[in-house]
Amino acid sequence: MQQSMKRISILGSTGSIGRNCLEVVRNLKNQLSIRYLSTYSNIALLIEQINEFHPCAVAICGMKPDAAIEKKMQQLEVEVGWGNEGLLTVASRSDTDVVVNALVGAAGLLPTLKAIEAGKTIALANKETLVTAGELVMQKALQKNVSIIPIDSEHSALLQCLQGERHQHIRRLILTASGGPFWQRPGGTFRDITVEEALKHPNWNMGRKITIDSATMMNKGLELIEAHWLFQVPEDRINIVIHPQSIIHSMVEFVDGSIKAQMGLPDMKIPIQYALTYPDRDTLDASRLDFARLQQLQFALPDTGRFPSLRLARNALRTGGTACAVMNAANEAAVALFLNRRISFDSIPASIEMALTTHEVLQNPSLPEISEADRWARNYVNSLHRAGKM
Ligand code: MG
């Protein structure tokens, strides 16, 4: 059957997910075409991408309008938008089918909402969108009859395991976690973990923020919340298991005790391509899993003593309201402080916990109330640091 061309917008095309996404598009040129791209501030790479993929417009969201860059964009015959407004325009233009959200952090929320309002299919790599405002986002997607297809490898695995299944037959979701670089490190030494050590992920090559989240295991906490909203499964039926080889990307257990797992080598191009071709599949020229070389798969239960982020995320999801938005924003602020060498590694979860304890949770928050909770949590964590409490 002849497929029609899917027209794609990528928010965050110069980041790790964005670049992998363009590689998928490059390999499926006859089915996928690029309409819009956006970067935070990586102009050099954006220009390379414009030359190869010829988008109609781009957004540069982390910079003020700049005459020299505008002139360059004119020569490249591409329209340019600036700041948040430029980004939101790229997220909602009418001549696209799929918006890939590969932005970092809660900054991804408004573009996701804009794209949903415009009726676009969302290919979501930005998990913070669902952590911050899962209920609002899912409601809006339902109203607009928009699909949100996960790019996150665990959630792509769950989606693949759930094909052809009924929701009432799900017994539990089992999210696998690599455990990051420290899952076997003694608890007493977490204070001394350096930025360099935390940035060395054993299996995945990713951006800085998510790599630190993997090291604290907050990434898995965020993914727990993401899975809850995407698949509408209660928190107590989502388990987390450490699986250091990252071969099984997640599993679903059904009511009859049968378990489905989705497996493959850790390569983000697989879940990205699945999201862009869903519900179809296509060939992908990538390394293949060799069971003879693999020999064994290991599993272990995560330790919430050394990784309090897992406990914090579960509690925040149970509490509901603005709790998850506060947890996410406090995490973003604390990770930035750690990356700037202002606070120690173990101060990341400690800061989040203090923010959650101090915050007065608002149930059924509106979008402005969520933004306010987010702003409050960032200020709170930064003021903890300034006051020398972290
Ligand atoms: Mg993941």
Residues whose N, C-alpha, C, O or C-beta is under 5 A from the ligand:
A	BS01	MG	D152 S153 E154
